Amino acid sequence: MSTAISPPPSQTARAHGGARAGRTALALPFDPVLALAVVGICACSLANLHTVREPGVPLDFYAKRQAIYFVLGALMAIGVSRLDY
């Protein structure tokens, strides 16, 4: 009499192509050091652009525009990182 150890249900469903095969809850790794580095670079860039003085252009025109691009880029990066390729 031999007893076979069966794999957990999640592995069984994946192995047999079940309805939830390959689907996970998108538990993606988050690197806080990398995120902090990106935010720091963005902050330094905005501080640098805030000092640009050009005749006929409002003082923080370039900094505001770049801040909008940073936010849009961050939202797009978060969205793309959640796609299951």
PyRosetta script that sets phi, psi and omega in degrees:
from pyrosetta import init, pose_from_sequence

init()
pose = pose_from_sequence("MSTAISPPPSQTARAHGGARAGRTALALPFDPVLALAVVGICACSLANLHTVREPGVPLDFYAKRQAIYFVLGALMAIGVSRLDY")
pose.set_psi(1, 116.2)
pose.set_omega(1, 179.8)
pose.set_phi(2, -112.9)
pose.set_psi(2, 144.2)
pose.set_omega(2, 177.3)
pose.set_phi(3, -108.2)
pose.set_psi(3, 124.8)
pose.set_omega(3, 178.8)
pose.set_phi(4, -94.7)
pose.set_psi(4, 134.8)
pose.set_omega(4, 177.8)
pose.set_phi(5, -90.9)
pose.set_psi(5, 121.6)
pose.set_omega(5, -178.7)
pose.set_phi(6, -91.2)
pose.set_psi(6, 146.7)
pose.set_omega(6, 178.8)
pose.set_phi(7, -70.7)
pose.set_psi(7, 162.5)
pose.set_omega(7, 178.0)
pose.set_phi(8, -59.2)
pose.set_psi(8, 155.7)
pose.set_omega(8, -178.1)
pose.set_phi(9, -57.3)
pose.set_psi(9, -32.9)
pose.set_omega(9, -178.4)
pose.set_phi(10, -65.4)
pose.set_psi(10, -40.2)
pose.set_omega(10, 178.4)
pose.set_phi(11, -70.8)
pose.set_psi(11, -35.6)
pose.set_omega(11, 178.9)
pose.set_phi(12, -64.2)
pose.set_psi(12, -44.1)
pose.set_omega(12, -179.6)
pose.set_phi(13, -64.0)
pose.set_psi(13, -39.7)
pose.set_omega(13, 179.7)
pose.set_phi(14, -67.8)
pose.set_psi(14, -40.6)
pose.set_omega(14, -177.7)
pose.set_phi(15, -68.4)
pose.set_psi(15, -31.7)
pose.set_omega(15, -177.2)
pose.set_phi(16, -100.8)
pose.set_psi(16, 10.1)
pose.set_omega(16, 176.8)
pose.set_phi(17, 68.5)
pose.set_psi(17, 40.7)
pose.set_omega(17, -179.6)
pose.set_phi(18, -66.4)
pose.set_psi(18, 177.9)
pose.set_omega(18, -176.2)
pose.set_phi(19, -61.2)
pose.set_psi(19, -31.7)
pose.set_omega(19, -177.7)
pose.set_phi(20, -106.0)
pose.set_psi(20, 22.8)
pose.set_omega(20, -177.2)
pose.set_phi(21, -61.7)
pose.set_psi(21, 124.5)
pose.set_omega(21, 176.3)
pose.set_phi(22, 79.0)
pose.set_psi(22, -4.6)
pose.set_omega(22, -179.4)
pose.set_phi(23, -92.3)
pose.set_psi(23, 130.2)
pose.set_omega(23, 175.4)
pose.set_phi(24, -127.8)
pose.set_psi(24, 175.7)
pose.set_omega(24, -176.0)
pose.set_phi(25, -86.1)
pose.set_psi(25, 28.0)
pose.set_omega(25, 179.4)
pose.set_phi(26, 49.0)
pose.set_psi(26, 51.6)
pose.set_omega(26, 176.7)
pose.set_phi(27, -83.0)
pose.set_psi(27, 76.4)
pose.set_omega(27, -176.4)
pose.set_phi(28, -82.3)
pose.set_psi(28, 146.7)
pose.set_omega(28, 178.6)
pose.set_phi(29, -70.4)
pose.set_psi(29, 145.9)
pose.set_omega(29, 178.5)
pose.set_phi(30, -121.9)
pose.set_psi(30, 127.0)
pose.set_omega(30, -179.6)
pose.set_phi(31, -105.8)
pose.set_psi(31, 101.8)
pose.set_omega(31, -177.0)
pose.set_phi(32, -66.1)
pose.set_psi(32, -31.0)
pose.set_omega(32, 179.4)
pose.set_phi(33, -66.9)
pose.set_psi(33, -42.6)
pose.set_omega(33, 178.1)
pose.set_phi(34, -65.2)
pose.set_psi(34, -42.7)
pose.set_omega(34, 179.0)
pose.set_phi(35, -62.8)
pose.set_psi(35, -41.6)
pose.set_omega(35, 178.9)
pose.set_phi(36, -65.9)
pose.set_psi(36, -37.6)
pose.set_omega(36, 177.8)
pose.set_phi(37, -64.0)
pose.set_psi(37, -42.3)
pose.set_omega(37, 179.4)
pose.set_phi(38, -65.0)
pose.set_psi(38, -44.0)
pose.set_omega(38, 178.6)
pose.set_phi(39, -63.4)
pose.set_psi(39, -39.5)
pose.set_omega(39, 178.5)
pose.set_phi(40, -64.1)
pose.set_psi(40, -42.9)
pose.set_omega(40, 177.9)
pose.set_phi(41, -63.9)
pose.set_psi(41, -41.2)
pose.set_omega(41, 178.0)
pose.set_phi(42, -63.1)
pose.set_psi(42, -42.4)
pose.set_omega(42, -179.8)
pose.set_phi(43, -64.4)
pose.set_psi(43, -42.8)
pose.set_omega(43, 178.1)
pose.set_phi(44, -64.0)
pose.set_psi(44, -38.8)
pose.set_omega(44, 178.5)
pose.set_phi(45, -64.2)
pose.set_psi(45, -44.4)
pose.set_omega(45, 179.2)
pose.set_phi(46, -65.5)
pose.set_psi(46, -38.9)
pose.set_omega(46, 177.9)
pose.set_phi(47, -63.6)
pose.set_psi(47, -39.2)
pose.set_omega(47, 178.8)
pose.set_phi(48, -66.9)
pose.set_psi(48, -44.3)
pose.set_omega(48, -179.3)
pose.set_phi(49, -68.9)
pose.set_psi(49, -25.6)
pose.set_omega(49, -179.3)
pose.set_phi(50, -67.3)
pose.set_psi(50, -23.8)
pose.set_omega(50, -177.9)
pose.set_phi(51, -88.4)
pose.set_psi(51, -3.8)
pose.set_omega(51, -178.7)
pose.set_phi(52, -69.2)
pose.set_psi(52, 127.5)
pose.set_omega(52, 177.9)
pose.set_phi(53, -121.1)
pose.set_psi(53, 121.2)
pose.set_omega(53, 179.9)
pose.set_phi(54, -135.1)
pose.set_psi(54, 134.9)
pose.set_omega(54, -178.8)
pose.set_phi(55, -60.8)
pose.set_psi(55, 133.8)
pose.set_omega(55, 176.8)
pose.set_phi(56, 83.5)
pose.set_psi(56, 2.0)
pose.set_omega(56, -179.7)
pose.set_phi(57, -119.8)
pose.set_psi(57, 131.8)
pose.set_omega(57, 178.1)
pose.set_phi(58, -54.9)
pose.set_psi(58, 152.7)
pose.set_omega(58, -171.5)
pose.set_phi(59, -55.1)
pose.set_psi(59, -48.3)
pose.set_omega(59, -175.2)
pose.set_phi(60, -109.3)
pose.set_psi(60, 31.0)
pose.set_omega(60, 179.6)
pose.set_phi(61, -60.1)
pose.set_psi(61, -50.1)
pose.set_omega(61, -177.0)
pose.set_phi(62, -68.9)
pose.set_psi(62, -37.4)
pose.set_omega(62, -179.4)
pose.set_phi(63, -66.1)
pose.set_psi(63, -42.4)
pose.set_omega(63, 178.8)
pose.set_phi(64, -64.5)
pose.set_psi(64, -43.7)
pose.set_omega(64, -179.5)
pose.set_phi(65, -64.0)
pose.set_psi(65, -41.6)
pose.set_omega(65, 179.1)
pose.set_phi(66, -68.0)
pose.set_psi(66, -35.8)
pose.set_omega(66, 177.5)
pose.set_phi(67, -63.2)
pose.set_psi(67, -39.4)
pose.set_omega(67, 177.3)
pose.set_phi(68, -63.6)
pose.set_psi(68, -42.1)
pose.set_omega(68, 178.7)
pose.set_phi(69, -66.4)
pose.set_psi(69, -36.1)
pose.set_omega(69, 176.9)
pose.set_phi(70, -62.9)
pose.set_psi(70, -44.9)
pose.set_omega(70, -179.1)
pose.set_phi(71, -65.1)
pose.set_psi(71, -46.0)
pose.set_omega(71, 178.5)
pose.set_phi(72, -62.2)
pose.set_psi(72, -40.4)
pose.set_omega(72, 178.0)
pose.set_phi(73, -64.8)
pose.set_psi(73, -39.5)
pose.set_omega(73, 178.7)
pose.set_phi(74, -65.9)
pose.set_psi(74, -41.9)
pose.set_omega(74, 178.6)
pose.set_phi(75, -64.7)
pose.set_psi(75, -40.0)
pose.set_omega(75, 177.9)
pose.set_phi(76, -67.3)
pose.set_psi(76, -38.6)
pose.set_omega(76, 179.1)
pose.set_phi(77, -65.0)
pose.set_psi(77, -40.1)
pose.set_omega(77, 177.4)
pose.set_phi(78, -65.0)
pose.set_psi(78, -43.2)
pose.set_omega(78, 179.6)
pose.set_phi(79, -62.7)
pose.set_psi(79, -44.7)
pose.set_omega(79, -179.4)
pose.set_phi(80, -68.1)
pose.set_psi(80, -34.2)
pose.set_omega(80, -179.5)
pose.set_phi(81, -68.2)
pose.set_psi(81, -19.4)
pose.set_omega(81, 179.9)
pose.set_phi(82, -90.3)
pose.set_psi(82, -6.8)
pose.set_omega(82, 178.5)
pose.set_phi(83, -76.4)
pose.set_psi(83, 139.2)
pose.set_omega(83, 178.0)
pose.set_phi(84, -95.2)
pose.set_psi(84, 103.8)
pose.set_omega(84, -177.7)
pose.set_phi(85, -81.4)
pose.dump_pdb("model.pdb")
